[in-house]
Amino acid sequence: MKTKIQITNQSKVSGIVRVLVALPVLLFGIQHLFVPAAAMKPLVEAAGLPFPGLTAMLAPIIEILGALILLPGIFARIGAALLTAAMAGATATHLLIAKKGVPWPNGEENNPGTFLPAILLLGALFVLWKGAGTWSLDYKMSEKARVGR
């Protein structure tokens, strides 16, 4: 049975946006967990966010989980909601560090800039609004539900 969360449109654009958001966020999440030069804790501390240890551990897990849900487009709105929260946090972190005028904690060469998380946030919001699109498991499941009636 199809849930309201899985309702999607027949747009191919939604599928393209979904994948273009999920892939980089998945890579960033993996980097934040396993690549020392991309560690999240120094960023969270520099931004002055609360509970830096916990935030630095949970944020990449949310990024990875949201991206893995979003990629195949199964319950894509849940994945998009997770990535909306993660990218809003990433955008805020970038803005807070920039406002303080301190150098990027992980080295300026590792700073993707504020633009990237902001664009990924907009993409996640788009998928949250429109759904996963034609090339998704949400759409495939709804097709099977229509045929089975």
C-alpha positions, -999 to +999 in steps of 0.1 A: +000+000+000+013+034-010+016+060+017+013+098+014+050+100+018+056+081-014+033+101-036+054+115-064+050+131-098+060+118-132+088+144-136+122+132-147+136+165-133+127+153-098+148+122-104+177+142-117+176+166-088+173+137-063+205+121-076+224+154-079+216+161-042+222+125-029+256+118-045+276+147-032+260+146+003+268+108+005+304+116-004+306+145+021+291+123+049+316+095+043+345+121+042+333+137+074+334+103+092+366+088+077+389+115+063+408+134+090+412+165+068+374+167+065+366+161+102+334+178+113+342+184+150+366+214+143+339+230+121+312+226+147+335+240+174+345+270+152+309+278+145+301+276+182+273+251+179+262+232+210+274+197+218+302+196+192+312+160+198+276+147+194+268+170+165+300+160+147+291+123+150+254+126+142+255+150+113+275+128+089+254+098+099+223+118+090+239+128+057+248+093+048+214+079+058+194+106+040+215+101+008+211+064+009+173+068+012+172+095-015+194+077-041+170+049-050+140+071-042+123+048-017+105+070+008+124+098-008+106+125+012+120+111+044+155+112+029+149+147+016+137+158+051+169+144+067+191+161+041+171+194+044+180+194+081+216+184+075+222+210+047+205+237+067+229+229+095+259+229+071+248+262+056+244+277+091+278+264+101+295+279+070+278+313+077+287+313+114+323+305+107+324+332+080+308+357+103+334+351+129+361+359+103+382+329+114+401+308+089+385+275+078+393+251+107+402+222+083+423+243+061+411+267+034+417+241+007+390+219+023+364+247+023+337+240-003+321+274+004+287+283+016+272+281-019+274+243-021+254+233+010+229+261+002+223+246-033+220+211-019+195+225+007+174+239-022+176+206-040+165+186-009+136+210-005+126+205-041+125+167-036+106+172-003+080+193-022+077+173-055+086+138-046+111+114-061+099+115-097+095+089-124+129+072-120+123+061-084+112+032-063+084+053-049+070+057-085+076+021-093+057+010-062+028+033-071+027+018-106+024-017-091-003-005-068-023+009-097-020-023-118-029-044-088-063-026-082 
